[in-house]
Amino acid sequence: MNAQEALRHCQAYLDGELDSAMRASVDEVLAGNPEAAKVFEAQRAYHAFLKRVSGAHPAPADVKARFVERIAKFAPNAEIRS
């Protein structure tokens, strides 16, 4: 994975949507590329700011489970990340 690919995964990384292998790949790229790490840290700061000012809260587990169940029913081939 190169820096550009790693940065494409930035939002999913910050939202906790990457599996451990992908997260480790992104971490490895960022550790070896100071410029990419700087961009990533700016994204992390912006992400934290948005969470703070939006008052957003994670969906309750039962709501999330029903949502995932409906997606699976209507789009059985959809990639569902938890």
C-alpha positions in Angstrom: 0.0 0.0 0.0 1.3 3.5 -0.8 0.6 6.8 0.9 -2.2 7.8 -1.4 -4.0 4.4 -0.8 -3.5 4.7 2.9 -5.0 8.2 2.9 -8.1 7.0 1.0 -8.8 4.8 4.0 -8.5 7.7 6.4 -12.2 8.1 7.1 -12.9 4.4 7.6 -9.8 4.3 9.9 -11.1 7.1 12.0 -14.6 5.7 12.1 -13.2 2.3 13.3 -14.4 0.5 10.2 -11.1 -1.1 9.1 -10.2 -4.6 10.1 -7.0 -5.1 12.0 -5.0 -6.1 8.9 -6.0 -3.0 7.0 -5.5 -0.7 10.0 -2.0 -2.2 10.5 -1.2 -1.5 6.8 -2.3 2.1 7.1 -0.3 2.5 10.3 2.8 1.1 8.6 2.6 3.5 5.7 2.0 6.5 8.0 5.0 5.5 10.2 7.2 5.6 7.1 5.8 8.7 5.4 5.9 11.9 7.5 3.9 13.9 4.8 1.1 11.3 4.8 1.2 11.2 8.6 0.8 15.0 8.7 -2.3 14.8 6.4 -3.7 12.0 8.4 -3.3 13.9 11.7 -5.0 16.9 10.2 -7.9 14.6 9.2 -8.0 13.1 12.7 -8.2 16.6 14.2 -11.0 17.6 11.8 -12.8 14.3 12.6 -12.6 15.0 16.3 -13.8 18.6 15.9 -16.8 17.4 13.9 -17.7 14.8 16.5 -17.4 17.4 19.3 -19.5 20.1 17.6 -22.1 17.8 16.0 -23.2 16.1 19.2 -23.3 12.9 17.2 -23.6 9.7 19.2 -23.2 6.1 18.0 -26.4 4.3 17.2 -27.6 2.0 20.0 -26.7 -1.7 19.4 -30.2 -2.8 18.7 -30.8 -0.1 16.1 -27.6 -0.9 14.4 -28.4 -4.6 14.4 -31.8 -4.0 12.8 -30.3 -1.7 10.2 -27.6 -4.3 9.3 -30.3 -7.0 9.2 -32.3 -5.0 6.7 -29.3 -4.3 4.5 -28.5 -8.0 4.4 -32.1 -8.8 3.5 -32.3 -6.3 0.6 -28.7 -6.3 -0.5 -27.3 -9.8 0.3 -24.0 -9.1 -1.4 -23.4 -5.7 0.3 -20.2 -5.3 2.3 -21.3 -4.5 5.9 -18.6 -3.2 8.2 -19.2 -3.1 11.9 
